[in-house]
Amino acid sequence: MQGAHDAPPDDAPAALPPVGEPGAHHRPPQAQRLSHVMTAIGTLIMVALALGALAIFRTELAATIVLAIALPLVAVIAVLDFTVGNRWEQRYYTYTVTDDYVYITSGRFVRTTTTMPTPHIIAVETQQGPVQRAFGLLSVRFTTITGQQELGPLAPAEAERIRDRVTRALHAHGDA
């Protein structure tokens, strides 16, 4: 039995989740809709490129490659991305943010886990491109000495909460 004297002190660092374990939070539902739109945009670009190649090379071989191979392949990839890929991306992208670390996991088959101790973070900023803005989403970018890591897209209130929490933690760690 664990007694009260066995509990960690309030100022003790939060325990990291085991590597590969899901984080405490998922991205909002609009992030999956954003993924669908990005899939649609990518699909349209690939179709335009295939049709452009067909228009440029006007040969029977080009027509066969584009109509029998390229366009069906693009269609299959787009359908798989819409039906499986975007859902898995939404389901398997999780994060946890504490005063001591930022923990991000992603991937269904190839699991990527990123852990950034708060004292190692140099800067934290929010960013929002035009497509994210259309969906009311923001991303949070963390800069460390080794590079940058992005978390998102997230709802604006969540992104601001994370930015503020990490910024306060940075100041608290700097004052210690």
Buried (B, 14 or more C-beta within 10 A) or exposed (E): EEEEEEEEEEEEEEEBBEEEEBBEBBBBEBBBBBBEEEBEEBBEEBBEEBBEBBEEEEEEEBEEBBEEEBBEEBEEBBEEBBEEBBBBBBEBBBBBBBBBBBBBBBEEEEEEBBBBEBBBBEEBEBEBEEEBEEBEBBBBBBBBEEEEBEBBBBBBEBBBBBBEBBBEBBEEBEEE
